[in-house]
Amino acid sequence: MNDGAEALDVLFRPGPYAGQRNNKPRFVLQDLRLPKVDGLEVLRKMQGDALCSSIPGVVLTSSNEHRDVSEAYKIGANSYISKPVEYSFIDTVGHLGRYWLVVNKPPI
């Protein structure tokens, strides 16, 4: 996705996608610094919706600010990860995907 507004469109399926609302993602990986709608607002909207609130929200961002970490968890983030600088970003995303899609057992 390119921005937070597009993420919300995928999650909430407005317009022609309205009938596909039950086909939800297994987890949402997001940055805090998204254009149009920031990551914290996407997380707030997810947590405020009955269907989306059970989707794990994972923050992967460059911010190490205590207030960002605290706010993300207060809103309902399931994990907060600072983007690594010492090793491959692609490896980190691969490990995250494996955890949330293979290892983690979501509620039924």
C-alpha positions as CSV (number, residue, x, y, z in Angstrom):
1,M,0.0,0.0,0.0
2,N,1.1,3.5,-0.6
3,D,-0.6,5.4,2.2
4,G,-2.9,5.1,5.3
5,A,-6.0,6.0,3.3
6,E,-5.4,3.0,1.0
7,A,-4.8,0.8,4.0
8,L,-8.2,1.8,5.4
9,D,-9.9,1.1,2.0
10,V,-8.4,-2.4,2.0
11,L,-9.5,-3.0,5.6
12,F,-13.0,-1.5,5.5
13,R,-13.8,-2.4,1.9
14,P,-16.0,0.6,0.9
15,G,-17.9,0.8,-2.4
16,P,-17.4,-2.1,-4.7
17,Y,-15.5,-4.1,-2.1
18,A,-18.3,-3.9,0.6
19,G,-19.4,-7.5,0.0
20,Q,-15.8,-8.8,0.7
21,R,-15.5,-7.5,4.2
22,N,-15.2,-10.9,5.9
23,N,-12.2,-11.7,3.8
24,K,-9.8,-9.9,6.2
25,P,-6.0,-9.9,6.4
26,R,-4.2,-12.2,8.9
27,F,-2.2,-9.2,10.2
28,V,-1.5,-5.6,9.4
29,L,2.1,-4.4,9.2
30,Q,2.3,-0.6,9.2
31,D,4.6,2.4,9.6
32,L,3.6,5.3,11.8
33,R,4.7,7.8,9.2
34,L,2.2,7.1,6.4
35,P,1.0,9.8,4.0
36,K,-2.6,11.0,4.1
37,V,-3.6,9.0,7.2
38,D,-0.9,8.1,9.7
39,G,-0.4,4.7,11.2
40,L,-1.7,5.5,14.6
41,E,-5.0,6.6,13.0
42,V,-5.2,3.4,11.0
43,L,-4.7,1.4,14.2
44,R,-7.4,3.5,16.0
45,K,-9.9,2.8,13.3
46,M,-9.0,-0.9,13.3
47,Q,-9.5,-1.2,17.1
48,G,-12.8,0.7,16.8
49,D,-14.3,-1.8,14.4
50,A,-15.8,-5.2,15.4
51,L,-14.4,-7.1,12.4
52,C,-11.0,-5.4,12.3
53,S,-10.2,-5.3,16.0
54,S,-9.2,-8.9,16.0
55,I,-6.6,-8.4,13.3
56,P,-3.1,-8.1,14.8
57,G,-1.6,-4.7,14.2
58,V,2.2,-4.7,14.0
59,V,4.0,-1.3,13.9
60,L,7.3,-1.4,12.0
61,T,8.8,2.1,12.0
62,S,12.0,4.1,12.3
63,S,10.7,5.9,15.4
64,N,12.2,4.9,18.8
65,E,10.4,7.7,20.6
66,H,8.9,6.5,23.9
67,R,5.6,8.5,23.2
68,D,5.2,6.7,19.9
69,V,5.7,3.2,21.5
70,S,3.4,4.1,24.4
71,E,0.7,5.5,22.1
72,A,0.8,2.5,19.7
73,Y,0.3,0.0,22.6
74,K,-2.3,2.2,24.2
75,I,-4.3,2.2,21.0
76,G,-4.0,-1.6,20.7
77,A,-0.8,-2.5,18.7
78,N,0.1,-6.1,19.2
79,S,3.8,-5.4,18.5
80,Y,6.1,-2.4,18.0
81,I,9.3,-2.9,16.1
82,S,11.9,-0.3,15.2
83,K,13.3,-0.7,11.7
84,P,16.7,-2.3,11.9
85,V,19.8,-0.5,10.8
86,E,22.4,-3.2,11.5
87,Y,20.9,-6.0,9.3
88,S,18.7,-6.5,6.4
89,F,15.2,-5.0,6.4
90,I,14.0,-7.7,4.1
91,D,15.1,-10.4,6.6
92,T,13.2,-8.6,9.4
93,V,10.0,-8.4,7.3
94,G,10.4,-12.1,6.3
95,H,10.7,-13.1,10.0
96,L,7.7,-11.0,10.9
97,G,5.6,-12.6,8.1
98,R,6.7,-16.1,9.2
99,Y,5.7,-15.4,12.8
100,W,2.3,-13.9,12.1
101,L,1.3,-16.2,9.2
102,V,2.9,-19.5,10.3
103,V,3.9,-19.6,14.0
104,N,1.2,-17.4,15.6
105,K,-2.2,-19.0,16.3
106,P,-5.0,-16.4,15.8
107,P,-8.4,-16.6,17.6
108,I,-11.0,-18.7,15.7
